[in-house]
Amino acid sequence: MVLLQGGFVRRNCHLVLLLALLIACAPGRAAAQQTIPLDALLRGARIHYSQGRYERALETFQQALDQHGANADPATRADIHIWLGLSESQLRRFDPAAAHFATAIDLDEGTIARLKGDDQWSHWSWTALFTGARDLAGRGEPDSSLAYALAATHIDPSKPGAYLLVANNYSTLGRHDEMLATAREMLDVNPDNPEAFNLVGLYYLQRPDSLWTDDMKTARWDSCGYYYEQAISLYEKRYEDARNTLSERLNVAPGPDLDAIVTSLIAKSRLPDQEPLKNYIEKDLKAARQLNEIAQQASALYYASGNLNVSSSRAGSALLRASAETEGETADAFRSRAEGLFAKALRYDPNDYTAMYNLGIAQYQSQNDSLAEETFRRVIEGTVAPLTELPDDVRAELIALVGPDNSEAGFLQLDNELMARVDDAMHELGRPLYGFAWLYFPELRDRTGFTAPTEADEAAMRVSVHSPGMLESAYLLTGVTQTSLGLALEKNAKGSGREMLERAIANLRSVIGINPDSREAWQNLIHCYRETGQEKKALEAAERHQKLTRGR
């Protein structure tokens, strides 16, 4: 009995000990109420961080903030937020990291100096704030984006990216003088900073006319062109340096082969998924051992070409405006420079249809109808697609959108989800653009009472990246230049311009499909119908034009 009792006692002692351990480890009520000293929490969290356990570090720093934040002084709270920001950054969660760094800066004016004093802290805080600012700008929150970007410039004044976001946010907010001041600061840091020259050019382009003196309203365009051309020159140097480095690494001499490689690298760098770029470098270029180096040059080429495209396009837009506001040889000189700049923009991005459209405007104003017609036609071919090109399921979904409530308008805007599906289908077809957001169905516009689209109606339906106003303008300018060319051919030899005039009729009818009250379209249709022997339609067009003219 004694032995049995002794064994029973020993077993129960073990059980009591086991229960005690379980209770101590369980997150029960008593444990939840226990407050661990702040120093102990911070010490443990820093150990987790130093040993790469960033999730554990984050949890422990958050526990320190939750338990002691209300009673801690601002400097201590700022320190906790810095560590939270560093932990989130290590986990590549930059948006919450940026919020922590921004809070720390607000809490303690010494935070900036602390972040600048440590290379790792400087790197991660700048990266988080820059990324956060960029994301906020993309979401249409320029005020919040500006606060993050300004903080990033204080942490590392040598990096241009944050300055660029600061200036762009000032531009969005209409604070043009502050944008200019930021650009000047960038030039103080680096006199050869192309982003800074770009922003000074943007200042001259965007500052409202009402804020300029009469003398400066015209003179500003020379300044605008100068600063943009300085930026372009510096970006061209970056582009050539990256191209030459690529030539050396791949042992490919400058020429068509290298040009083709550069084009492919830039095109693949534009894709959201970087796997095709990696495969191209490793398999097509057989440069797997140089993957990082080649990818770095691809990135440099991509950014340089993008900046060359944007800077050239903006400079061209500025000089095209200058041409419109001046006369004679001065206007001609501005227009000629604009034409060259738009052509350069297209050299670095052949799918920039805004620059292409503006190039067509410059050519049209120079009375070079042949070039203008070709340019406008390329704009329409690149930005408008027949519905019949789309897969059956996407096409059916688009057709189902057309009903009694919208058929009379002749067009509708797609929601973001459906636009993305159309974009994906277009990419499968080799169309590189994003933003096919508009569906056009002109054949249903004038119909009395709604009937479901027929096959013939579907054949006339289109999707486009352009809004109705922009597409109407593109069709009109194409039709007008084709009318002019067709009439000139007819004048030289009867019948030789018929094909061109038929093209003009198709484009002008597309204008009418969007805007039935376009006087310019009806006026040109009169000539097209008359010269192609369609007298009845010519009379109808003349009547419609006369009616619209009287109703002005």
C-alpha positions, 0 to 999 in steps of 0.5 A: 500500500505504501509503495502504491501510495508513493507511486500515486503521489509521484505521478500526481506531482508530475501531473501538477507540474505538467498542468502548471507548465501548460497554464504558464504557456497558455494565453489565458486571462492572467497572462493577457493581463501581464505587462512586460517591461518596455525595455525587455520588449524592445530588447527582445524585438531587436534581437529578433530583427538582428537575427532576421526574424522580421515577423517576430520582431514586428509582433514584439515591437507592436506589442511594445507600442500597444502596451506602452505607447500611451504613456511613452514620451514622443521620442520613445514612440518615434523609436518604436515606429522606426523599428516597426517601419524597418521590420515592415520594409524587410518584409517588403511591405512598404506602404505600412512601413512608410506610414510608420516612418512618417509617424516617427518623423511627426513625433520627433524632429530628431528622427530625420537625423537618426535615419540619415545616420545609418546607411541601412536605416536610410536605405529602407526609410527612403525606399518605403517613403518613396514607394508609399508616395508613388502609390499614393500618387497613383491612387489620386492622393497628391497631398498625402503623397507629397508629405511622404515624398518630402520626407524622403528628400530630407532623408537622402537629398542625392536621389532624384526620384523623390524630388520628381514625385514632390514636383509632380504632386505640386504640379497636380495641386497647381502649386507651380512655384513650389514645383520650380523651387524643388527643381532648383534644389535638385539642380543645386544637388546635381547640375546635370540632373535631367529630371530637374531640367524636365521639371523646369520645362514642365513649369513653363508648360503648365503654369497658367497663362493668367500668371504670366506677364504679356511679355513672358506669355510668348517668351516662356516657350523659348525657355520651356524648349531650352530646359526640355532640350537640356533634359533630352540631351542628358537622357540621350547620354544615359541611353547611349551609355547603357547601350554601349555597356550592353554592347560590351557585355554581350560582345555585339557591335553597334548596328542592327543586331544590337538595335534589335536586342535593345528594342526587345529588352525595352519591350520586355521591361515594360511588361508587369511580369518580368519572367519574359525578360529573364527568359530572353536574357538567359535563353535568347541572349545566352547570358544566364551568367550575366543575368543581373548585369544585363537586367540592370542595363535593360532597366537603364535603357527602359527608363532612359527611353521612357524619359526621352519619350515623355520629355520629347512629347512634352517639349513638342506640345509646348512648341506646338502651342507656341506656334499657335500663339505666334505668326509667320516665320516664328510660328513656322520655326516653332512648328518645325521644332515640334514636329521633330520632337514628336518624331523623336518621342515616337522613336523611343516609344512607337506606340505613343499614340498621343505623340503620334496624334500631335505629330499629325497636327503639326504635319497638318498645320504645315499643309503636308497632307500626305504625311498627316493622313498617314499619321492620323490613319496609324493613330486610328489603326493603333487605338481602335479595334473591331469587335470581331477581333475579340474572343467570343466570350468577351464579345458576347459580354460587350454586346450584352451591355447595349440596351434601350438605355444607351443605344441612342448614345452610340457609345458607352464606357466600360468598367475597369474589370471588363476593360482589363479583360478587353486589354488582355484579349488585345495583348493576345492579339499583339496590340500593346496598348492598355486602356480599351475603355470605350465601346462604340455602336454607331449603327444603333444610334438613329434606330427607332426603338431598340432592337438587339444588335444584328450581325451587321451591327456587330461588324460595325462595333468598335472598342477604343482607348479614345473617349468620344471627343478624342476619337471624333477628332482623329476620324475628322482629321483623317477624313479631312486630309483624305478629302484634300488629297482625293480632290487634288488627285481628281483635279489632276486626273479624273478618277484617280482620287476616288479610292482616297475619297472613299476612305474619306467618306468612311472616316467622315461617316465615323465622325457622324456616328459619334457626333451627328452634328459635326458641321466639318464632317458634313461639309467634307462629305458634300465634296466627297459624295459629289466627286464620287458621283453620289449626287443624292447623298451630296444634296442630303449632306449639303442640306444637313450642313446648311441646317447646322450652320443656320442653327449656330 
